[in-house]
Amino acid sequence: MAEFILQENEINLKTLEQEIFRMVCEEGRRIMAEVLETLDKGLAKTRDRKKYRHKGSRKTTLKSLMGEVSFARAVYNVVDGSSEKKFVYLLDEQLGFENIGLISSNLAEKMAELVCETSYAEAAKTVSMLTGQTISHGGIWNLTQKLGERIEAVEDRDIELYRQHKSIGRCERKVLFEEADGVMLSMQGKDRRQGKKQEMKIAIFHEGWKKEGKNRYKLHNKQVVNGFEKASRFAERTEAKIASVYDIDEITHRIFNSDGAGWLKRMVDDDAVRQLDPFHAKQSIQKATLHEDIKTKLSRLYERGETEKLLMYVDAYANSMENEEEEKLRKLYSYLEENKEALLPYQLRNIDLPPAPEGLEYRGMGACEHNVFLAVAKRMKHRGASWSRTGANYLGKILALKASDKLRITLEDITRVTLPEESRKEIIEIMSSKKAPKADGKGYAGRVVRRPFADCARTPGRKAIDALLDMSNRMFGL
């Protein structure tokens, strides 16, 4: 077979792989259609016949990783005493098609992963190429909105549980590290009237640092939260997320790192240890003056944790400067003075932290800037795109899960549909029958027919056809 493929120009490994893939997907679609129609017939038998009146069947198409699965399912007129006619598809309700549309969970998961890395148009092109069906960028966008809406609904449910002190977090940790920042995104349409650019708020929390290689660490159990909303609501969303993961009564120390912006001061209560983000602090010093010796002096004072001296020197340098440079140093002084209590990194304070969990370390903070890029900016800011608040918010929910390494498991939870127990036997029979030989019984080998062109000249094209037929026979046990 391999020798034949190499010698003939009409067939090669690429086309052979494509043909095998097409054949397997075609058989998979047939099995899926039969399973769906079997489930629909089961629902027809067990339905409340007084409430649901059978009005015939309608054909539809389910988009899946195998391609488009065409099948028929029954439509019912709902009799509920209302004068208004209402029609439903019981199969659609059973399988959750009304939640994300006629798209399989596996395909929805793949589409969500793609939109985290590339544009809607590119994601649509990739899915169409891999599955052999037509997916538009609008279809990808619609799915993203539906998934984002369901993810936000889960977050809103967590907020309600948090308000009622019924949070479900069970993980016990003594120390939690938190950071928050924002990213400005370009708006479009009616949302642009409220500001050409608007800030998406982002918060992360984790348990510590896990070493993965030489000088390489990863935040352990990192969770990302984001959204367009007021600081108080966003703080509540973040707290609810923490409470959904951790037993908050067991947390004794919360270390919060930020750039000191006004809204960030409302993110945690007064019991938390606040620190000014080292990157932003050093950056503000570098931008305040053009004199390298002054930059060096102020940076060293900051790194040594000499807060009082740092403020004194900034004030002194400002008094000795004029015009624009004096103004910059005055702004630096105000910035540092406002965040005076947070200037000292938590490691330099006399905080008696519990030992780090096994395999983890406590290190210097300042990961939010990088995670803002990974979670939002990489996909939404640097490609010249503009967004509606709703569209950006829902895509942001998916990106946050991706950055948290929780996208797949969360999508499984919100799209999972458990098939009826009474249908299991029939489904198993359908799957088993597809594996059985075409001809079954004692002494009868099925209908035997001659292969086309068997007595004709063996041209390269006919050799290729024979090779594919031989391969098909081996695949299906003929």
N, C-alpha and C positions, 0 to 999 in steps of 0.2 A: 504493500500500500504506500509506504513512505517513498519507495523507489519510483513508483508510478507518479506520485505528486511532484517529485523533483524533475521528472523527465518531461511532463506535459505542461504546455504553456497555458492551456485552458483552465487549469485548476491549480491552486496553491494553498499553502497553509492558512492564509488569511481568509480566503473565500470558504475553505472547508470549515473553519471555526465559525464563521458567520452563518453557514448553512445549518450546522449542528445546533447553534444557539437558537436560530429561527424555529427549527423543528421541535426542540424541547419546550420553548415558550408557547408554541402553538398547542402542543399537547397539554401543557399546564393551564392554558386559558380554557380549553375544553373541560378539564376536570373542575376548575373553579366555577365555570358556568353551571355545570351539573350540580355541584354542591349548593350553590346559591338557590337554584330552582327547587332543589329538594327541601331546603330550609323553608322556602316560601310555601311549598305545598303542605309542610308540617304545620305552619302557622294558620293556613287556611282551614285545616281540619280541627285545630284546637281553639279557634277564635270564638268569641261570643257572637253567635250568628244573629242574635236579635239586635246587637249594636252595630256590627260590621256586615254590610251587605255587599256581596261580591259583584263587582262591575266589570269583570273581564281582566285581561292582562295587558300590560304595556311593556314594550322593550326599552331597555336602557343600557348604558355602558359604564362599567367600572374601570377606571384607570389604575393600572397596577404595574409592578416591576416587570411583569411578563408581557405587558402591552395592554390593549383595550379588551376587556372581557365583556362580551355582549350576552345579555340574558333577559328573560322575561319575568316579571313579578306582578302579583295581583294588586289591583287598586280597589279600595272599599269605600262605600258611601257610609259615613258615620251617622247613625240614627240616635240623636240625643235629645229629641224634643224641640230642637231649635228649628226655626223656619229657614235658616240659612243652610245651604248645602255645603257639606265639608267632606273632602276626599283625602284618604291617607293611604300610604304604602306601609303595611305592617312590617315588611322585611327591612325597609329603610330605617324604621324606628328601632327595630331589634338590633341592627348592626351599626347604628349610630351614624348613618350616612347624612343625617340632617345636621350633624355637628360640624363636619369638615368637608361635606360634599361627597360625591361618588369617586373617592380616591382611597386606595388601600392604605393602611397604617404604615406599611413598609415604604411605600412610595412617598407618603407624606413626610416620613422621617428623613428620607434621602433628599427631598426637596428643601427641607428646613436646614439641613447641613450645608447644602450648596449655597443658599442665600446668605449664609454667614460669611462666605468667602468671596462671593462674586455678585454681580448685578442680577436683577430679575431676568433680564433678557439673556444673559449668558447662562444662567441657571436653567432657563427654559430650553435653550439650545442643547445643553448637555443632557438633560433628561430625555428630550425628544430623540437624540442620537442613540442613547443607551437602550431605550425601551421600544423604539420603533413606532412611537405614536406622537401625535401632535400636541404639545403643551405650549401654550402661549405665555408670554411674560405676565399678562393679566391674570392668567390662571394661577401662576406662582404667587403673584401678589395677593390674590384673594385667599389662597391657602395660608399665607403668612399672617394675614389679618385675623383669620379664624383661629389659628393656633395661638397668636399673641393675645387675642381676646380671652381664650380659655386659660392661658397661663396667668393673665391678670386676675381672672375670676378666682383662681386658686389662691393668689396672694391676698385678694380682698376677703376671702373666707378666713385666711389666717389672721387678718386684722380683726375681724369680728371675734374670733376665738381669743385673741390677745386681749381685747377690750373686756371680755367676759371672764378673763383669767382661766381660760380653758385650753391654753396652748398645749400642743402635743409633743413638744421636744423632750427627748429622753437622754440625749447624749450629755454626759457629765464632764465638765471641764472647769478648772479653777480660774484659768486666765484666758481672755479673749482679746485678740488684737483687731482693731478696727481702723479704717481709713475712709475718707470721703473727699470727693472733688466734683467738678462739673466740666462739661464740654459744650462749647457753643456750636450749634448746628444751624445751617441756613434753612429758612422757612419758605413755603410757597403758598399760593392761593390766599384764602381769607386769613389764614394763620399768620401771614406775613404782615398784616396790619398791626399786630401786637408787637412786632419787632422783626427786623430783617433776620436777625439771629437770636435764637433763644437757647437757654441753658438746659441741657439734660443732666440731672443730678445722678451721681454714681456713688455707691458705697460698697466696700468690701469688708469682709471679716474672715478671720482664720484662727487656727489654734497654735501656730508657730511655724518654724522652718524645718524642713526635712532635707538632709544632705543627699544629693543624688550623684555627685561626682566631685572631683577636685575643684574647689571654689565655686561650686554650683549647687544652689539650693532652690527648693520649691515650697511655696506656701501650702501648708497641709490643710486639707478640707476647706479650701477657699470657696466662698460664696459671694456672688455679685448681685446687687440690687440696683435698679435704675428706674427713672421715670421723669415725666414732666409734671411737676406739681409743687405746691407750696412746701416750704421747709418743714412745717409741722406735720403735714400729711406724709411727706417722704420719710421723716424721722420715725413716724408710727409704722410705716411700711417696713422699714429696716428692722425695727424692734420686733415686729411680728414675725419677720423672717427668722431672726435669731431665735425667738421663742418656739418656732416650729421645728428647730433643729436641736436646741440645747435646753436642758433644765436650767432656767435662768436663776433659780434659787441657789444653785450650786456654784455660780460664777462669783468669785470674790474680787477679781481684779479685771478691769477693762481699760485697755490702753488705746487711746484715740489719737490718731495722727491726721492733721489737715493743714491747709495753707493759711488758716486763720480768717477766711472770709466770714462775713456776718451770719449767713444762714447756717454755716457749719457749727456755730457755737450752740445751736439748738438741737444738734443731732444726738447728744448724750447728756445725761444729768451731771450734777456737780460731783458725784462720787467717782466719776471716771477720771483717769489720769490723762490729761490733755498735753499734747506736745506739738509744737510748730514743726511742720514738715521740713527736714534738713535741706532738701533740694531747693525749696522755695526761699528758705532763709538765706542760704548761700547765694542764690541767684539775685535776691534783692540787694545784697551787699555788693555784688559785682556790678550791678547796674547803677549804683548810687554815685559812683565817682570814676573819673578817668585815671586817677593817680594809683599806680600799681602798689606803691608802698602802703598807701592807706587801705587798699583792698586786702593786702596780705595781713596787715595788723588786725583789722576787724575780723577777718576770717579765722585767724588763730585764736582770738579772744572767744569767738563763738564756739569753736571746736573744743576749747578747754572748759567751756561752761562758765566762763567768767561774765555773767550776765550784767552785773552792775557796772563793771569796767567797760563793757561793750557799749552800753547806753551812754556812759560818760564821754567816751572817745567820739562817738557819733555826734553828740551835741557839741563837743569842742571843735571837731572838724567843720561842722556846719557853720559855727561862729566865725571860722577863719576863711570861709569861702564867700563868693559873691554870685549873684544872679542865678543862672540855671543850676549850677552845681550845688549851691546852697539849698535851693528848693528841693533837689533830689535827696540830699542828706536829711532835710527836715522830714520828708515823706518817709524815709527809711527809719528815722527816729520814732515817728508816730506809729509805724507798722510794728516795730519791735516793742515799743512801750505798751501798745494794745494787747500784745501777746506775751507780755513779760513773764507771766506765770507758766507759760508753755514753752519758753525758749530752751530750757534745759531738757535734753533727751532723757527718756525714762531710765536708761541704764545708769545715768549719772546722779540719779536721785536715790535717796535712802529708802527704797521700796523693797519690802521683804516679800518677794514673789515666791509662790510655791514652786517646787522643782518642775522642770519641763517633763511632759509625758515621755515615756521611753521612745527613743528614735527621733525626738524633736529637739530643737534648740530655740532659744530666745535671742533674736538678733536685732540690729538696727532697723527702724521702720523707714518707709518712703517708697512703697511699692505701688501706690495708687496711680501715680502718673503713668507708669508702664501699663497698669491694668486698664486705665481709661483708654489708652491706645488700643489694647487688645480687644476690650469689650465693646467699644463703640467707634472711636475715631478712625481706626483702620478701615472699617467698612462704610462709615456714614459721613465722614468729614473730608477726607482727602481725595475725593473723586469728582468734585465739582457738582455733587448732587444737592438737591433741595428737597424738603420734606414737609408733609402735613404733620401736625402734632400727633394725630392718631396713628398715622402710618409709621412715623419714627418711633413712637412709643411701643407699638406692637413688635416691630422688628427688633427694637432694643431689648424686649423681654427674651426673645430667642437668643440674641447675642449674649445676654447675661448668663443664660443657662449654658451656652457653649463655653464661655470663659470659666464657668464653674465646674466644667466636666459633668454637667447634670442634664444635658439636652436629651440624650437618648432615653435615659430612664424616666424623665419627666414626660416626654412625648408618649412613651409606652403607657404611662399611667393615665394620661388624659384621652388617649385614643383606643385603649384596650376595650375589646368587646368579647365577652365570654359567650360562646355558643350554647344554645339550650342543651341540657343534659340528655333529653329524650331524642335529640338528633344525632348524638354521638355514634350510635350503632350504624345508622344509615350512611354517615360520612365515612366511617371506617370501611364499610362495604364498597362504597364508590371508589375510595382510594385503592383498596385491595384488588378490585376488578380491573383497574387500569394496569396493574402489574401482572395479571394473569395472561397466559398465552391466548392468542386470537382464536385458536381452535382448541376445543376441550372435549373430552369424552373418550370412549374406548374404541379404538380401531378407526376413528374418523379423523383425518388430518386436516380437515377444513377444505375449502375450495381451492384447487390448484390451478393457476393460470400461467401461461407462458409469459416470459419477460418480453417487453416490446423490443423490436429490432434484433431479436436473438439470432435470426438467420441472415441478417444483413452484414454488410462490410463493417469491419471494426475501425471506424474513424476515431480520431482523438476525442471528439465530442461525445461519441457513444461510450467510449471507455470511461470518460468522466462520469456519465450518467450511471453506468454499471457500478462504478466505485461508490457513489453515493447510495445506491440501492443496497449494495452489500453492507455498507456501514449502517444503514437504517435497520436491516435485518438483524444485525448483531445487537444494536441498541434495544430492540423490542423483543428479542429472543425468538426470532423467526428462523 
